[in-house]
């Protein structure tokens, strides 16, 4: 796990972690007669840094149009610019970060028009997916969704927003994966990535989280009962809270947009 610079004296830095060096204590406790096992493979430092920044965006710790200064990130993650630049490149590919000449990297600040466009396309694609899910759905698939729903509900109750995000993401990946169309599934995932920074605004309100939890429960009931029209309705309404909350917050901060919504 990555550590910030304040933890340097008590935890290994990224370079040591990536080299897989055992601690002195661990080495001392290992009997010489036994072979020391190879350390488990670790993700490249750049990907670990990208994940941490992505989680900060998802949780609203980093705001739209906030600068991502390379030297500050090097200090935070106790690493060098090469890793930081690769991490920012990965986030740029996902649409979470943008680079502006003479300003560097920023958290991408989607305009209200861009948000409406993204969600208009997301709605069509996700509705397409639920329209072609073969019914009846296998019990093992419904049980998997129920497991993820329980994890999501527990995270909502505990206020664990990072687990809320990941369990919600997994729930929808499993749900839309039931359609069986690989191209459609991939496209839904790509658009969902663009919306990562949008979701934190709705997640800041307990009523929005509870509504999402109840939607998941009803979606599972619709699947179990092979009620496609109910599933379509639930899928459509489930997408509403996040863009509405983001647009309100954006316009409070940057002013109202005169552009008409996309229908």
MODELLER restraints for C-alpha pairs under 7 A, 6 or more apart:
rsr = mdl.restraints
at = mdl.atoms
rsr.add(forms.Gaussian(group=physical.xy_distance, feature=features.Distance(at['CA:2:A'], at['CA:14:A']), mean=6.67, stdev=0.5))
rsr.add(forms.Gaussian(group=physical.xy_distance, feature=features.Distance(at['CA:2:A'], at['CA:77:A']), mean=6.70, stdev=0.5))
rsr.add(forms.Gaussian(group=physical.xy_distance, feature=features.Distance(at['CA:3:A'], at['CA:77:A']), mean=6.17, stdev=0.5))
rsr.add(forms.Gaussian(group=physical.xy_distance, feature=features.Distance(at['CA:4:A'], at['CA:76:A']), mean=4.83, stdev=0.5))
rsr.add(forms.Gaussian(group=physical.xy_distance, feature=features.Distance(at['CA:4:A'], at['CA:77:A']), mean=5.08, stdev=0.5))
rsr.add(forms.Gaussian(group=physical.xy_distance, feature=features.Distance(at['CA:4:A'], at['CA:78:A']), mean=6.70, stdev=0.5))
rsr.add(forms.Gaussian(group=physical.xy_distance, feature=features.Distance(at['CA:5:A'], at['CA:75:A']), mean=6.19, stdev=0.5))
rsr.add(forms.Gaussian(group=physical.xy_distance, feature=features.Distance(at['CA:5:A'], at['CA:76:A']), mean=5.31, stdev=0.5))
rsr.add(forms.Gaussian(group=physical.xy_distance, feature=features.Distance(at['CA:5:A'], at['CA:77:A']), mean=6.26, stdev=0.5))
rsr.add(forms.Gaussian(group=physical.xy_distance, feature=features.Distance(at['CA:5:A'], at['CA:78:A']), mean=5.64, stdev=0.5))
rsr.add(forms.Gaussian(group=physical.xy_distance, feature=features.Distance(at['CA:13:A'], at['CA:78:A']), mean=6.29, stdev=0.5))
rsr.add(forms.Gaussian(group=physical.xy_distance, feature=features.Distance(at['CA:14:A'], at['CA:45:A']), mean=6.69, stdev=0.5))
rsr.add(forms.Gaussian(group=physical.xy_distance, feature=features.Distance(at['CA:14:A'], at['CA:78:A']), mean=6.66, stdev=0.5))
rsr.add(forms.Gaussian(group=physical.xy_distance, feature=features.Distance(at['CA:14:A'], at['CA:79:A']), mean=6.34, stdev=0.5))
rsr.add(forms.Gaussian(group=physical.xy_distance, feature=features.Distance(at['CA:18:A'], at['CA:42:A']), mean=6.46, stdev=0.5))
rsr.add(forms.Gaussian(group=physical.xy_distance, feature=features.Distance(at['CA:18:A'], at['CA:45:A']), mean=6.90, stdev=0.5))
rsr.add(forms.Gaussian(group=physical.xy_distance, feature=features.Distance(at['CA:20:A'], at['CA:39:A']), mean=5.90, stdev=0.5))
rsr.add(forms.Gaussian(group=physical.xy_distance, feature=features.Distance(at['CA:45:A'], at['CA:83:A']), mean=6.32, stdev=0.5))
rsr.add(forms.Gaussian(group=physical.xy_distance, feature=features.Distance(at['CA:46:A'], at['CA:83:A']), mean=4.64, stdev=0.5))
rsr.add(forms.Gaussian(group=physical.xy_distance, feature=features.Distance(at['CA:46:A'], at['CA:84:A']), mean=6.18, stdev=0.5))
rsr.add(forms.Gaussian(group=physical.xy_distance, feature=features.Distance(at['CA:46:A'], at['CA:86:A']), mean=5.66, stdev=0.5))
rsr.add(forms.Gaussian(group=physical.xy_distance, feature=features.Distance(at['CA:46:A'], at['CA:87:A']), mean=4.62, stdev=0.5))
rsr.add(forms.Gaussian(group=physical.xy_distance, feature=features.Distance(at['CA:47:A'], at['CA:87:A']), mean=5.92, stdev=0.5))
rsr.add(forms.Gaussian(group=physical.xy_distance, feature=features.Distance(at['CA:49:A'], at['CA:87:A']), mean=5.98, stdev=0.5))
rsr.add(forms.Gaussian(group=physical.xy_distance, feature=features.Distance(at['CA:50:A'], at['CA:87:A']), mean=4.59, stdev=0.5))
rsr.add(forms.Gaussian(group=physical.xy_distance, feature=features.Distance(at['CA:50:A'], at['CA:88:A']), mean=6.63, stdev=0.5))
rsr.add(forms.Gaussian(group=physical.xy_distance, feature=features.Distance(at['CA:50:A'], at['CA:90:A']), mean=6.80, stdev=0.5))
rsr.add(forms.Gaussian(group=physical.xy_distance, feature=features.Distance(at['CA:50:A'], at['CA:91:A']), mean=6.40, stdev=0.5))
rsr.add(forms.Gaussian(group=physical.xy_distance, feature=features.Distance(at['CA:56:A'], at['CA:62:A']), mean=5.69, stdev=0.5))
rsr.add(forms.Gaussian(group=physical.xy_distance, feature=features.Distance(at['CA:57:A'], at['CA:63:A']), mean=6.87, stdev=0.5))
rsr.add(forms.Gaussian(group=physical.xy_distance, feature=features.Distance(at['CA:57:A'], at['CA:197:A']), mean=5.45, stdev=0.5))
rsr.add(forms.Gaussian(group=physical.xy_distance, feature=features.Distance(at['CA:58:A'], at['CA:196:A']), mean=5.54, stdev=0.5))
rsr.add(forms.Gaussian(group=physical.xy_distance, feature=features.Distance(at['CA:58:A'], at['CA:197:A']), mean=5.03, stdev=0.5))
rsr.add(forms.Gaussian(group=physical.xy_distance, feature=features.Distance(at['CA:58:A'], at['CA:199:A']), mean=6.82, stdev=0.5))
rsr.add(forms.Gaussian(group=physical.xy_distance, feature=features.Distance(at['CA:58:A'], at['CA:200:A']), mean=5.69, stdev=0.5))
rsr.add(forms.Gaussian(group=physical.xy_distance, feature=features.Distance(at['CA:59:A'], at['CA:161:A']), mean=6.97, stdev=0.5))
rsr.add(forms.Gaussian(group=physical.xy_distance, feature=features.Distance(at['CA:59:A'], at['CA:162:A']), mean=6.90, stdev=0.5))
rsr.add(forms.Gaussian(group=physical.xy_distance, feature=features.Distance(at['CA:59:A'], at['CA:200:A']), mean=5.40, stdev=0.5))
rsr.add(forms.Gaussian(group=physical.xy_distance, feature=features.Distance(at['CA:60:A'], at['CA:200:A']), mean=5.48, stdev=0.5))
rsr.add(forms.Gaussian(group=physical.xy_distance, feature=features.Distance(at['CA:63:A'], at['CA:107:A']), mean=6.70, stdev=0.5))
rsr.add(forms.Gaussian(group=physical.xy_distance, feature=features.Distance(at['CA:64:A'], at['CA:107:A']), mean=5.18, stdev=0.5))
rsr.add(forms.Gaussian(group=physical.xy_distance, feature=features.Distance(at['CA:64:A'], at['CA:108:A']), mean=5.60, stdev=0.5))
rsr.add(forms.Gaussian(group=physical.xy_distance, feature=features.Distance(at['CA:64:A'], at['CA:109:A']), mean=4.19, stdev=0.5))
rsr.add(forms.Gaussian(group=physical.xy_distance, feature=features.Distance(at['CA:65:A'], at['CA:106:A']), mean=5.32, stdev=0.5))
rsr.add(forms.Gaussian(group=physical.xy_distance, feature=features.Distance(at['CA:65:A'], at['CA:107:A']), mean=4.97, stdev=0.5))
rsr.add(forms.Gaussian(group=physical.xy_distance, feature=features.Distance(at['CA:65:A'], at['CA:108:A']), mean=5.71, stdev=0.5))
rsr.add(forms.Gaussian(group=physical.xy_distance, feature=features.Distance(at['CA:65:A'], at['CA:109:A']), mean=5.08, stdev=0.5))
rsr.add(forms.Gaussian(group=physical.xy_distance, feature=features.Distance(at['CA:66:A'], at['CA:106:A']), mean=5.33, stdev=0.5))
rsr.add(forms.Gaussian(group=physical.xy_distance, feature=features.Distance(at['CA:66:A'], at['CA:107:A']), mean=5.32, stdev=0.5))
rsr.add(forms.Gaussian(group=physical.xy_distance, feature=features.Distance(at['CA:67:A'], at['CA:105:A']), mean=5.98, stdev=0.5))
rsr.add(forms.Gaussian(group=physical.xy_distance, feature=features.Distance(at['CA:67:A'], at['CA:106:A']), mean=4.33, stdev=0.5))
rsr.add(forms.Gaussian(group=physical.xy_distance, feature=features.Distance(at['CA:67:A'], at['CA:107:A']), mean=6.53, stdev=0.5))
rsr.add(forms.Gaussian(group=physical.xy_distance, feature=features.Distance(at['CA:68:A'], at['CA:105:A']), mean=5.34, stdev=0.5))
rsr.add(forms.Gaussian(group=physical.xy_distance, feature=features.Distance(at['CA:68:A'], at['CA:106:A']), mean=5.34, stdev=0.5))
rsr.add(forms.Gaussian(group=physical.xy_distance, feature=features.Distance(at['CA:70:A'], at['CA:81:A']), mean=6.60, stdev=0.5))
rsr.add(forms.Gaussian(group=physical.xy_distance, feature=features.Distance(at['CA:70:A'], at['CA:84:A']), mean=6.49, stdev=0.5))
rsr.add(forms.Gaussian(group=physical.xy_distance, feature=features.Distance(at['CA:73:A'], at['CA:84:A']), mean=6.78, stdev=0.5))
rsr.add(forms.Gaussian(group=physical.xy_distance, feature=features.Distance(at['CA:74:A'], at['CA:80:A']), mean=5.54, stdev=0.5))
rsr.add(forms.Gaussian(group=physical.xy_distance, feature=features.Distance(at['CA:74:A'], at['CA:81:A']), mean=6.19, stdev=0.5))
rsr.add(forms.Gaussian(group=physical.xy_distance, feature=features.Distance(at['CA:74:A'], at['CA:84:A']), mean=6.57, stdev=0.5))
rsr.add(forms.Gaussian(group=physical.xy_distance, feature=features.Distance(at['CA:88:A'], at['CA:97:A']), mean=6.96, stdev=0.5))
rsr.add(forms.Gaussian(group=physical.xy_distance, feature=features.Distance(at['CA:91:A'], at['CA:97:A']), mean=5.47, stdev=0.5))
rsr.add(forms.Gaussian(group=physical.xy_distance, feature=features.Distance(at['CA:92:A'], at['CA:98:A']), mean=5.71, stdev=0.5))
rsr.add(forms.Gaussian(group=physical.xy_distance, feature=features.Distance(at['CA:94:A'], at['CA:193:A']), mean=6.25, stdev=0.5))
rsr.add(forms.Gaussian(group=physical.xy_distance, feature=features.Distance(at['CA:94:A'], at['CA:194:A']), mean=6.50, stdev=0.5))
rsr.add(forms.Gaussian(group=physical.xy_distance, feature=features.Distance(at['CA:95:A'], at['CA:194:A']), mean=5.39, stdev=0.5))
rsr.add(forms.Gaussian(group=physical.xy_distance, feature=features.Distance(at['CA:96:A'], at['CA:107:A']), mean=6.18, stdev=0.5))
rsr.add(forms.Gaussian(group=physical.xy_distance, feature=features.Distance(at['CA:96:A'], at['CA:108:A']), mean=5.40, stdev=0.5))
rsr.add(forms.Gaussian(group=physical.xy_distance, feature=features.Distance(at['CA:96:A'], at['CA:194:A']), mean=6.40, stdev=0.5))
rsr.add(forms.Gaussian(group=physical.xy_distance, feature=features.Distance(at['CA:97:A'], at['CA:105:A']), mean=6.59, stdev=0.5))
rsr.add(forms.Gaussian(group=physical.xy_distance, feature=features.Distance(at['CA:97:A'], at['CA:106:A']), mean=5.64, stdev=0.5))
rsr.add(forms.Gaussian(group=physical.xy_distance, feature=features.Distance(at['CA:97:A'], at['CA:107:A']), mean=4.63, stdev=0.5))
rsr.add(forms.Gaussian(group=physical.xy_distance, feature=features.Distance(at['CA:97:A'], at['CA:108:A']), mean=4.71, stdev=0.5))
rsr.add(forms.Gaussian(group=physical.xy_distance, feature=features.Distance(at['CA:98:A'], at['CA:105:A']), mean=5.65, stdev=0.5))
rsr.add(forms.Gaussian(group=physical.xy_distance, feature=features.Distance(at['CA:98:A'], at['CA:106:A']), mean=5.46, stdev=0.5))
rsr.add(forms.Gaussian(group=physical.xy_distance, feature=features.Distance(at['CA:98:A'], at['CA:107:A']), mean=6.41, stdev=0.5))
rsr.add(forms.Gaussian(group=physical.xy_distance, feature=features.Distance(at['CA:98:A'], at['CA:108:A']), mean=5.35, stdev=0.5))
rsr.add(forms.Gaussian(group=physical.xy_distance, feature=features.Distance(at['CA:99:A'], at['CA:105:A']), mean=4.38, stdev=0.5))
rsr.add(forms.Gaussian(group=physical.xy_distance, feature=features.Distance(at['CA:99:A'], at['CA:106:A']), mean=6.28, stdev=0.5))
rsr.add(forms.Gaussian(group=physical.xy_distance, feature=features.Distance(at['CA:112:A'], at['CA:247:A']), mean=5.50, stdev=0.5))
rsr.add(forms.Gaussian(group=physical.xy_distance, feature=features.Distance(at['CA:112:A'], at['CA:257:A']), mean=6.99, stdev=0.5))
rsr.add(forms.Gaussian(group=physical.xy_distance, feature=features.Distance(at['CA:113:A'], at['CA:259:A']), mean=6.68, stdev=0.5))
rsr.add(forms.Gaussian(group=physical.xy_distance, feature=features.Distance(at['CA:113:A'], at['CA:261:A']), mean=6.56, stdev=0.5))
rsr.add(forms.Gaussian(group=physical.xy_distance, feature=features.Distance(at['CA:115:A'], at['CA:243:A']), mean=6.44, stdev=0.5))
rsr.add(forms.Gaussian(group=physical.xy_distance, feature=features.Distance(at['CA:116:A'], at['CA:261:A']), mean=6.43, stdev=0.5))
rsr.add(forms.Gaussian(group=physical.xy_distance, feature=features.Distance(at['CA:116:A'], at['CA:262:A']), mean=5.96, stdev=0.5))
rsr.add(forms.Gaussian(group=physical.xy_distance, feature=features.Distance(at['CA:117:A'], at['CA:262:A']), mean=6.24, stdev=0.5))
rsr.add(forms.Gaussian(group=physical.xy_distance, feature=features.Distance(at['CA:122:A'], at['CA:188:A']), mean=6.73, stdev=0.5))
rsr.add(forms.Gaussian(group=physical.xy_distance, feature=features.Distance(at['CA:122:A'], at['CA:191:A']), mean=6.66, stdev=0.5))
rsr.add(forms.Gaussian(group=physical.xy_distance, feature=features.Distance(at['CA:123:A'], at['CA:236:A']), mean=6.36, stdev=0.5))
rsr.add(forms.Gaussian(group=physical.xy_distance, feature=features.Distance(at['CA:125:A'], at['CA:188:A']), mean=6.56, stdev=0.5))
rsr.add(forms.Gaussian(group=physical.xy_distance, feature=features.Distance(at['CA:126:A'], at['CA:188:A']), mean=6.90, stdev=0.5))
rsr.add(forms.Gaussian(group=physical.xy_distance, feature=features.Distance(at['CA:127:A'], at['CA:232:A']), mean=6.07, stdev=0.5))
rsr.add(forms.Gaussian(group=physical.xy_distance, feature=features.Distance(at['CA:127:A'], at['CA:235:A']), mean=6.77, stdev=0.5))
rsr.add(forms.Gaussian(group=physical.xy_distance, feature=features.Distance(at['CA:129:A'], at['CA:176:A']), mean=5.87, stdev=0.5))
rsr.add(forms.Gaussian(group=physical.xy_distance, feature=features.Distance(at['CA:129:A'], at['CA:179:A']), mean=5.44, stdev=0.5))
rsr.add(forms.Gaussian(group=physical.xy_distance, feature=features.Distance(at['CA:130:A'], at['CA:176:A']), mean=6.70, stdev=0.5))
rsr.add(forms.Gaussian(group=physical.xy_distance, feature=features.Distance(at['CA:130:A'], at['CA:179:A']), mean=6.61, stdev=0.5))
rsr.add(forms.Gaussian(group=physical.xy_distance, feature=features.Distance(at['CA:130:A'], at['CA:232:A']), mean=6.51, stdev=0.5))
rsr.add(forms.Gaussian(group=physical.xy_distance, feature=features.Distance(at['CA:131:A'], at['CA:228:A']), mean=6.98, stdev=0.5))
rsr.add(forms.Gaussian(group=physical.xy_distance, feature=features.Distance(at['CA:132:A'], at['CA:179:A']), mean=5.60, stdev=0.5))
rsr.add(forms.Gaussian(group=physical.xy_distance, feature=features.Distance(at['CA:133:A'], at['CA:178:A']), mean=5.68, stdev=0.5))
rsr.add(forms.Gaussian(group=physical.xy_distance, feature=features.Distance(at['CA:133:A'], at['CA:179:A']), mean=4.18, stdev=0.5))
rsr.add(forms.Gaussian(group=physical.xy_distance, feature=features.Distance(at['CA:134:A'], at['CA:179:A']), mean=6.81, stdev=0.5))
rsr.add(forms.Gaussian(group=physical.xy_distance, feature=features.Distance(at['CA:135:A'], at['CA:226:A']), mean=5.98, stdev=0.5))
rsr.add(forms.Gaussian(group=physical.xy_distance, feature=features.Distance(at['CA:136:A'], at['CA:226:A']), mean=5.91, stdev=0.5))
rsr.add(forms.Gaussian(group=physical.xy_distance, feature=features.Distance(at['CA:137:A'], at['CA:223:A']), mean=6.61, stdev=0.5))
rsr.add(forms.Gaussian(group=physical.xy_distance, feature=features.Distance(at['CA:137:A'], at['CA:224:A']), mean=6.87, stdev=0.5))
rsr.add(forms.Gaussian(group=physical.xy_distance, feature=features.Distance(at['CA:142:A'], at['CA:220:A']), mean=6.80, stdev=0.5))
rsr.add(forms.Gaussian(group=physical.xy_distance, feature=features.Distance(at['CA:145:A'], at['CA:171:A']), mean=6.06, stdev=0.5))
rsr.add(forms.Gaussian(group=physical.xy_distance, feature=features.Distance(at['CA:145:A'], at['CA:174:A']), mean=6.99, stdev=0.5))
rsr.add(forms.Gaussian(group=physical.xy_distance, feature=features.Distance(at['CA:148:A'], at['CA:167:A']), mean=6.03, stdev=0.5))
rsr.add(forms.Gaussian(group=physical.xy_distance, feature=features.Distance(at['CA:148:A'], at['CA:171:A']), mean=5.77, stdev=0.5))
rsr.add(forms.Gaussian(group=physical.xy_distance, feature=features.Distance(at['CA:149:A'], at['CA:171:A']), mean=6.91, stdev=0.5))
rsr.add(forms.Gaussian(group=physical.xy_distance, feature=features.Distance(at['CA:149:A'], at['CA:216:A']), mean=6.53, stdev=0.5))
rsr.add(forms.Gaussian(group=physical.xy_distance, feature=features.Distance(at['CA:151:A'], at['CA:167:A']), mean=6.52, stdev=0.5))
rsr.add(forms.Gaussian(group=physical.xy_distance, feature=features.Distance(at['CA:152:A'], at['CA:164:A']), mean=5.36, stdev=0.5))
rsr.add(forms.Gaussian(group=physical.xy_distance, feature=features.Distance(at['CA:152:A'], at['CA:167:A']), mean=5.31, stdev=0.5))
rsr.add(forms.Gaussian(group=physical.xy_distance, feature=features.Distance(at['CA:152:A'], at['CA:168:A']), mean=6.30, stdev=0.5))
rsr.add(forms.Gaussian(group=physical.xy_distance, feature=features.Distance(at['CA:153:A'], at['CA:213:A']), mean=6.06, stdev=0.5))
rsr.add(forms.Gaussian(group=physical.xy_distance, feature=features.Distance(at['CA:155:A'], at['CA:161:A']), mean=6.85, stdev=0.5))
rsr.add(forms.Gaussian(group=physical.xy_distance, feature=features.Distance(at['CA:155:A'], at['CA:163:A']), mean=5.88, stdev=0.5))
rsr.add(forms.Gaussian(group=physical.xy_distance, feature=features.Distance(at['CA:155:A'], at['CA:164:A']), mean=5.37, stdev=0.5))
rsr.add(forms.Gaussian(group=physical.xy_distance, feature=features.Distance(at['CA:156:A'], at['CA:164:A']), mean=6.15, stdev=0.5))
rsr.add(forms.Gaussian(group=physical.xy_distance, feature=features.Distance(at['CA:156:A'], at['CA:209:A']), mean=6.58, stdev=0.5))
rsr.add(forms.Gaussian(group=physical.xy_distance, feature=features.Distance(at['CA:176:A'], at['CA:185:A']), mean=6.51, stdev=0.5))
rsr.add(forms.Gaussian(group=physical.xy_distance, feature=features.Distance(at['CA:177:A'], at['CA:185:A']), mean=6.16, stdev=0.5))
rsr.add(forms.Gaussian(group=physical.xy_distance, feature=features.Distance(at['CA:198:A'], at['CA:242:A']), mean=6.19, stdev=0.5))
rsr.add(forms.Gaussian(group=physical.xy_distance, feature=features.Distance(at['CA:198:A'], at['CA:243:A']), mean=6.57, stdev=0.5))
rsr.add(forms.Gaussian(group=physical.xy_distance, feature=features.Distance(at['CA:198:A'], at['CA:246:A']), mean=5.73, stdev=0.5))
rsr.add(forms.Gaussian(group=physical.xy_distance, feature=features.Distance(at['CA:199:A'], at['CA:242:A']), mean=5.18, stdev=0.5))
rsr.add(forms.Gaussian(group=physical.xy_distance, feature=features.Distance(at['CA:201:A'], at['CA:242:A']), mean=6.49, stdev=0.5))
rsr.add(forms.Gaussian(group=physical.xy_distance, feature=features.Distance(at['CA:201:A'], at['CA:245:A']), mean=5.49, stdev=0.5))
rsr.add(forms.Gaussian(group=physical.xy_distance, feature=features.Distance(at['CA:201:A'], at['CA:246:A']), mean=5.42, stdev=0.5))
rsr.add(forms.Gaussian(group=physical.xy_distance, feature=features.Distance(at['CA:202:A'], at['CA:208:A']), mean=5.92, stdev=0.5))
rsr.add(forms.Gaussian(group=physical.xy_distance, feature=features.Distance(at['CA:202:A'], at['CA:241:A']), mean=6.01, stdev=0.5))
rsr.add(forms.Gaussian(group=physical.xy_distance, feature=features.Distance(at['CA:202:A'], at['CA:242:A']), mean=4.87, stdev=0.5))
rsr.add(forms.Gaussian(group=physical.xy_distance, feature=features.Distance(at['CA:202:A'], at['CA:245:A']), mean=5.34, stdev=0.5))
rsr.add(forms.Gaussian(group=physical.xy_distance, feature=features.Distance(at['CA:203:A'], at['CA:209:A']), mean=5.79, stdev=0.5))
rsr.add(forms.Gaussian(group=physical.xy_distance, feature=features.Distance(at['CA:208:A'], at['CA:241:A']), mean=6.83, stdev=0.5))
rsr.add(forms.Gaussian(group=physical.xy_distance, feature=features.Distance(at['CA:212:A'], at['CA:238:A']), mean=6.71, stdev=0.5))
rsr.add(forms.Gaussian(group=physical.xy_distance, feature=features.Distance(at['CA:215:A'], at['CA:234:A']), mean=6.54, stdev=0.5))
rsr.add(forms.Gaussian(group=physical.xy_distance, feature=features.Distance(at['CA:215:A'], at['CA:238:A']), mean=6.73, stdev=0.5))
rsr.add(forms.Gaussian(group=physical.xy_distance, feature=features.Distance(at['CA:219:A'], at['CA:231:A']), mean=5.74, stdev=0.5))
rsr.add(forms.Gaussian(group=physical.xy_distance, feature=features.Distance(at['CA:219:A'], at['CA:234:A']), mean=6.62, stdev=0.5))
rsr.add(forms.Gaussian(group=physical.xy_distance, feature=features.Distance(at['CA:222:A'], at['CA:228:A']), mean=6.81, stdev=0.5))
rsr.add(forms.Gaussian(group=physical.xy_distance, feature=features.Distance(at['CA:222:A'], at['CA:230:A']), mean=6.17, stdev=0.5))
rsr.add(forms.Gaussian(group=physical.xy_distance, feature=features.Distance(at['CA:222:A'], at['CA:231:A']), mean=5.66, stdev=0.5))
